[in-house]
Amino acid sequence: MTIPSILSTDSSSSSANVPRSDSLSNSSISRTFETKNPAPENSPCPSLVERVSQPQPITPAEPTLAEKMELCELLKKAIKNPLDPKPLDIPALAIEFEKGEYINLAKLQKTITYLCLGVCDLKTLPCSIRLLTGLRELDLSCNKLETLPAELADLPHLVRLHLQKNKFREVPLVILEIAKTRGFSSLNLRSNPKLHVPVSLKKRVRILSLPDDYIAIEG
């Protein structure tokens, strides 16, 4: 079977062995992340700590064919999402996806600033979400998520995130790191029962919505 062709992008491969910020890598949060999620040896993708702590932008790894196909499948769910009155707000894009065509990634990055993936029965969020670098708002409400990928840190413009009605027991590490380094204007974590929330998070998010039974912890 012939794999459908995908138009090339302007992304370039990242340089290997990007140096880390010593101050951030020595924090307890950073050590916890690296212990639980060790980066594969010779991996082209920077670690979470490197993503959010570097003063200069890190060039993401060039997207693979599998990533592009995975992203297209994810966007198909968004196009038909019942929570979104204007799916992707790009009618032409929906038509092209219905035909089974793969869209130029540069077009997606330029046009998609809001993405609704609520009520999609998601148990995990694909790492290919990192390719939508134009995202400013992401709705992941009413799913079955327990954690989030470190690749969210590759979305430099993301300022509003909807995570209500999922299965989080603690605030995902990538959210804490983004809040610490560049902040959120809005973060909704309601209806995640007995969610453990670091007290410092309230100082780093302009509008923070928490479950009524959340548990405050140090951090």
BADODREN-261199 format. One record per residue (C-alpha): x, y, z; residue in one letter. Coordinates in nm, 3 decimals. Example, Ala and Ser with C-alpha at 12.3 -4.5 7.8 and 13.67 -1.06 7.14 Angstrom:
BEGIN
node X->1.230 | Y->-0.450 | Z->0.780 | res->a
node X->1.367 | Y->-0.106 | Z->0.714 | res->s
//
This chain:
BEGIN
node X->0.000 | Y->0.000 | Z->0.000 | res->m
node X->0.134 | Y->0.341 | Z->-0.093 | res->t
node X->0.159 | Y->0.591 | Z->0.195 | res->i
node X->0.000 | Y->0.926 | Z->0.102 | res->p
node X->0.254 | Y->1.196 | Z->0.047 | res->s
node X->0.280 | Y->1.487 | Z->0.287 | res->i
node X->0.411 | Y->1.826 | Z->0.187 | res->l
node X->0.743 | Y->1.917 | Z->0.338 | res->s
node X->0.777 | Y->2.171 | Z->0.617 | res->t
node X->1.020 | Y->2.446 | Z->0.705 | res->d
node X->1.120 | Y->2.274 | Z->1.029 | res->s
node X->1.486 | Y->2.185 | Z->1.070 | res->s
node X->1.655 | Y->1.925 | Z->1.285 | res->s
node X->1.763 | Y->2.033 | Z->1.631 | res->s
node X->2.125 | Y->2.039 | Z->1.732 | res->s
node X->2.240 | Y->1.758 | Z->1.956 | res->a
node X->2.327 | Y->1.787 | Z->2.322 | res->n
node X->2.165 | Y->2.123 | Z->2.400 | res->v
node X->2.309 | Y->2.255 | Z->2.729 | res->p
node X->2.081 | Y->2.274 | Z->3.029 | res->r
node X->2.011 | Y->2.551 | Z->3.271 | res->s
node X->2.194 | Y->2.450 | Z->3.590 | res->d
node X->1.955 | Y->2.633 | Z->3.819 | res->s
node X->1.646 | Y->2.464 | Z->3.681 | res->l
node X->1.797 | Y->2.119 | Z->3.638 | res->s
node X->1.892 | Y->2.118 | Z->4.007 | res->n
node X->1.535 | Y->2.177 | Z->4.123 | res->s
node X->1.342 | Y->1.894 | Z->4.283 | res->s
node X->1.079 | Y->1.905 | Z->4.010 | res->i
node X->1.339 | Y->1.867 | Z->3.737 | res->s
node X->1.506 | Y->1.574 | Z->3.911 | res->r
node X->1.170 | Y->1.402 | Z->3.951 | res->t
node X->1.089 | Y->1.443 | Z->3.581 | res->f
node X->1.424 | Y->1.313 | Z->3.463 | res->e
node X->1.404 | Y->1.010 | Z->3.692 | res->t
node X->1.059 | Y->0.909 | Z->3.576 | res->k
node X->1.101 | Y->1.009 | Z->3.215 | res->n
node X->1.463 | Y->0.960 | Z->3.111 | res->p
node X->1.541 | Y->1.097 | Z->2.766 | res->a
node X->1.647 | Y->0.826 | Z->2.523 | res->p
node X->2.018 | Y->0.826 | Z->2.444 | res->e
node X->2.100 | Y->1.036 | Z->2.136 | res->n
node X->1.738 | Y->1.156 | Z->2.122 | res->s
node X->1.686 | Y->1.446 | Z->1.874 | res->p
node X->1.418 | Y->1.598 | Z->2.099 | res->c
node X->1.518 | Y->1.825 | Z->2.390 | res->p
node X->1.407 | Y->1.734 | Z->2.742 | res->s
node X->1.127 | Y->1.919 | Z->2.920 | res->l
node X->1.379 | Y->2.114 | Z->3.128 | res->v
node X->1.562 | Y->2.224 | Z->2.814 | res->e
node X->1.237 | Y->2.315 | Z->2.638 | res->r
node X->1.121 | Y->2.565 | Z->2.897 | res->v
node X->1.449 | Y->2.695 | Z->3.043 | res->s
node X->1.662 | Y->2.794 | Z->2.748 | res->q
node X->1.690 | Y->3.171 | Z->2.684 | res->p
node X->1.702 | Y->3.107 | Z->2.309 | res->q
node X->1.431 | Y->2.908 | Z->2.126 | res->p
node X->1.519 | Y->2.545 | Z->2.061 | res->i
node X->1.461 | Y->2.428 | Z->1.706 | res->t
node X->1.226 | Y->2.126 | Z->1.735 | res->p
node X->1.312 | Y->1.797 | Z->1.573 | res->a
node X->1.192 | Y->1.769 | Z->1.215 | res->e
node X->0.848 | Y->1.601 | Z->1.211 | res->p
node X->0.838 | Y->1.242 | Z->1.096 | res->t
node X->0.585 | Y->1.091 | Z->0.858 | res->l
node X->0.428 | Y->0.903 | Z->1.150 | res->a
node X->0.390 | Y->1.226 | Z->1.350 | res->e
node X->0.217 | Y->1.403 | Z->1.064 | res->k
node X->-0.025 | Y->1.116 | Z->1.013 | res->m
node X->-0.092 | Y->1.101 | Z->1.387 | res->e
node X->-0.163 | Y->1.474 | Z->1.392 | res->l
node X->-0.405 | Y->1.443 | Z->1.101 | res->c
node X->-0.600 | Y->1.173 | Z->1.286 | res->e
node X->-0.615 | Y->1.398 | Z->1.593 | res->l
node X->-0.742 | Y->1.693 | Z->1.390 | res->l
node X->-1.015 | Y->1.482 | Z->1.235 | res->k
node X->-1.160 | Y->1.446 | Z->1.586 | res->k
node X->-1.146 | Y->1.821 | Z->1.634 | res->a
node X->-1.324 | Y->1.892 | Z->1.306 | res->i
node X->-1.631 | Y->1.693 | Z->1.413 | res->k
node X->-1.619 | Y->1.798 | Z->1.779 | res->n
node X->-1.970 | Y->1.865 | Z->1.920 | res->p
node X->-1.835 | Y->2.117 | Z->2.174 | res->l
node X->-1.698 | Y->2.344 | Z->1.903 | res->d
node X->-1.960 | Y->2.548 | Z->1.713 | res->p
node X->-1.700 | Y->2.639 | Z->1.452 | res->k
node X->-1.473 | Y->2.336 | Z->1.419 | res->p
node X->-1.121 | Y->2.476 | Z->1.375 | res->l
node X->-1.297 | Y->2.780 | Z->1.230 | res->d
node X->-1.159 | Y->2.676 | Z->0.892 | res->i
node X->-1.427 | Y->2.514 | Z->0.672 | res->p
node X->-1.186 | Y->2.455 | Z->0.383 | res->a
node X->-0.958 | Y->2.259 | Z->0.610 | res->l
node X->-1.244 | Y->2.027 | Z->0.707 | res->a
node X->-1.323 | Y->1.960 | Z->0.341 | res->i
node X->-0.963 | Y->1.868 | Z->0.266 | res->e
node X->-0.949 | Y->1.629 | Z->0.560 | res->f
node X->-1.273 | Y->1.464 | Z->0.454 | res->e
node X->-1.111 | Y->1.387 | Z->0.120 | res->k
node X->-0.830 | Y->1.216 | Z->0.306 | res->g
node X->-0.567 | Y->1.464 | Z->0.194 | res->e
node X->-0.279 | Y->1.567 | Z->0.417 | res->y
node X->-0.245 | Y->1.939 | Z->0.472 | res->i
node X->0.073 | Y->2.142 | Z->0.451 | res->n
node X->0.201 | Y->2.167 | Z->0.809 | res->l
node X->0.299 | Y->2.531 | Z->0.761 | res->a
node X->-0.067 | Y->2.607 | Z->0.687 | res->k
node X->-0.181 | Y->2.439 | Z->1.008 | res->l
node X->0.075 | Y->2.627 | Z->1.216 | res->q
node X->-0.040 | Y->2.958 | Z->1.074 | res->k
node X->-0.417 | Y->2.908 | Z->1.089 | res->t
node X->-0.489 | Y->2.698 | Z->1.399 | res->i
node X->-0.470 | Y->2.910 | Z->1.713 | res->t
node X->-0.759 | Y->2.736 | Z->1.896 | res->y
node X->-0.819 | Y->2.362 | Z->1.910 | res->l
node X->-1.111 | Y->2.184 | Z->2.076 | res->c
node X->-1.053 | Y->1.818 | Z->2.162 | res->l
node X->-1.314 | Y->1.794 | Z->2.436 | res->g
node X->-1.524 | Y->1.476 | Z->2.467 | res->v
node X->-1.289 | Y->1.280 | Z->2.240 | res->c
node X->-1.234 | Y->0.991 | Z->2.483 | res->d
node X->-0.864 | Y->1.071 | Z->2.492 | res->l
node X->-0.655 | Y->0.870 | Z->2.737 | res->k
node X->-0.331 | Y->1.024 | Z->2.614 | res->t
node X->-0.248 | Y->1.336 | Z->2.416 | res->l
node X->-0.022 | Y->1.254 | Z->2.119 | res->p
node X->0.323 | Y->1.411 | Z->2.126 | res->c
node X->0.256 | Y->1.535 | Z->1.772 | res->s
node X->0.058 | Y->1.820 | Z->1.930 | res->i
node X->0.397 | Y->1.994 | Z->1.938 | res->r
node X->0.366 | Y->2.057 | Z->1.563 | res->l
node X->0.081 | Y->2.309 | Z->1.608 | res->l
node X->0.312 | Y->2.588 | Z->1.717 | res->t
node X->0.051 | Y->2.858 | Z->1.655 | res->g
node X->-0.182 | Y->2.729 | Z->1.929 | res->l
node X->-0.287 | Y->2.985 | Z->2.189 | res->r
node X->-0.580 | Y->2.794 | Z->2.340 | res->e
node X->-0.630 | Y->2.418 | Z->2.380 | res->l
node X->-0.949 | Y->2.252 | Z->2.510 | res->d
node X->-0.894 | Y->1.898 | Z->2.644 | res->l
node X->-1.197 | Y->1.890 | Z->2.873 | res->s
node X->-1.417 | Y->1.586 | Z->2.936 | res->c
node X->-1.160 | Y->1.320 | Z->2.848 | res->n
node X->-0.975 | Y->1.048 | Z->3.043 | res->k
node X->-0.635 | Y->1.211 | Z->3.068 | res->l
node X->-0.410 | Y->1.141 | Z->3.366 | res->e
node X->-0.098 | Y->1.315 | Z->3.240 | res->t
node X->0.025 | Y->1.536 | Z->2.955 | res->l
node X->0.327 | Y->1.505 | Z->2.725 | res->p
node X->0.636 | Y->1.721 | Z->2.775 | res->a
node X->0.590 | Y->1.836 | Z->2.415 | res->e
node X->0.330 | Y->2.090 | Z->2.530 | res->l
node X->0.628 | Y->2.302 | Z->2.628 | res->a
node X->0.708 | Y->2.331 | Z->2.256 | res->d
node X->0.397 | Y->2.548 | Z->2.204 | res->l
node X->0.539 | Y->2.897 | Z->2.271 | res->p
node X->0.208 | Y->3.084 | Z->2.241 | res->h
node X->-0.012 | Y->2.853 | Z->2.452 | res->l
node X->-0.171 | Y->3.068 | Z->2.725 | res->v
node X->-0.516 | Y->2.913 | Z->2.780 | res->r
node X->-0.569 | Y->2.549 | Z->2.870 | res->l
node X->-0.892 | Y->2.364 | Z->2.957 | res->h
node X->-0.837 | Y->2.042 | Z->3.153 | res->l
node X->-1.162 | Y->2.011 | Z->3.347 | res->q
node X->-1.340 | Y->1.675 | Z->3.383 | res->k
node X->-1.040 | Y->1.448 | Z->3.334 | res->n
node X->-0.863 | Y->1.203 | Z->3.567 | res->k
node X->-0.569 | Y->1.409 | Z->3.689 | res->f
node X->-0.464 | Y->1.339 | Z->4.048 | res->r
node X->-0.184 | Y->1.593 | Z->4.038 | res->e
node X->-0.103 | Y->1.888 | Z->3.816 | res->v
node X->0.109 | Y->1.759 | Z->3.523 | res->p
node X->0.474 | Y->1.850 | Z->3.551 | res->l
node X->0.480 | Y->2.021 | Z->3.211 | res->v
node X->0.203 | Y->2.256 | Z->3.331 | res->i
node X->0.403 | Y->2.348 | Z->3.641 | res->l
node X->0.712 | Y->2.417 | Z->3.433 | res->e
node X->0.528 | Y->2.632 | Z->3.179 | res->i
node X->0.354 | Y->2.825 | Z->3.459 | res->a
node X->0.691 | Y->2.883 | Z->3.626 | res->k
node X->0.873 | Y->3.007 | Z->3.317 | res->t
node X->0.614 | Y->3.195 | Z->3.112 | res->r
node X->0.275 | Y->3.153 | Z->3.284 | res->g
node X->-0.086 | Y->3.102 | Z->3.173 | res->f
node X->-0.363 | Y->3.357 | Z->3.137 | res->s
node X->-0.624 | Y->3.087 | Z->3.206 | res->s
node X->-0.602 | Y->2.731 | Z->3.339 | res->l
node X->-0.912 | Y->2.524 | Z->3.417 | res->n
node X->-0.866 | Y->2.213 | Z->3.632 | res->l
node X->-1.218 | Y->2.177 | Z->3.771 | res->r
node X->-1.381 | Y->1.837 | Z->3.822 | res->s
node X->-1.057 | Y->1.649 | Z->3.877 | res->n
node X->-1.142 | Y->1.508 | Z->4.222 | res->p
node X->-0.891 | Y->1.552 | Z->4.505 | res->k
node X->-0.637 | Y->1.709 | Z->4.274 | res->l
node X->-0.302 | Y->1.785 | Z->4.441 | res->h
node X->-0.212 | Y->2.146 | Z->4.360 | res->v
node X->0.114 | Y->2.324 | Z->4.454 | res->p
node X->0.036 | Y->2.647 | Z->4.638 | res->v
node X->0.273 | Y->2.840 | Z->4.409 | res->s
node X->0.053 | Y->2.770 | Z->4.105 | res->l
node X->-0.202 | Y->3.031 | Z->4.213 | res->k
node X->0.063 | Y->3.302 | Z->4.184 | res->k
node X->0.156 | Y->3.206 | Z->3.828 | res->r
node X->-0.183 | Y->3.179 | Z->3.660 | res->v
node X->-0.403 | Y->3.484 | Z->3.607 | res->r
node X->-0.732 | Y->3.289 | Z->3.608 | res->i
node X->-0.709 | Y->2.952 | Z->3.783 | res->l
node X->-1.015 | Y->2.727 | Z->3.824 | res->s
node X->-0.971 | Y->2.440 | Z->4.070 | res->l
node X->-1.197 | Y->2.157 | Z->4.195 | res->p
node X->-1.377 | Y->2.228 | Z->4.523 | res->d
node X->-1.199 | Y->1.937 | Z->4.694 | res->d
node X->-0.846 | Y->2.011 | Z->4.573 | res->y
node X->-0.558 | Y->1.940 | Z->4.810 | res->i
node X->-0.296 | Y->2.213 | Z->4.851 | res->a
node X->0.064 | Y->2.091 | Z->4.868 | res->i
node X->0.401 | Y->2.261 | Z->4.903 | res->e
node X->0.573 | Y->2.360 | Z->4.582 | res->g
//
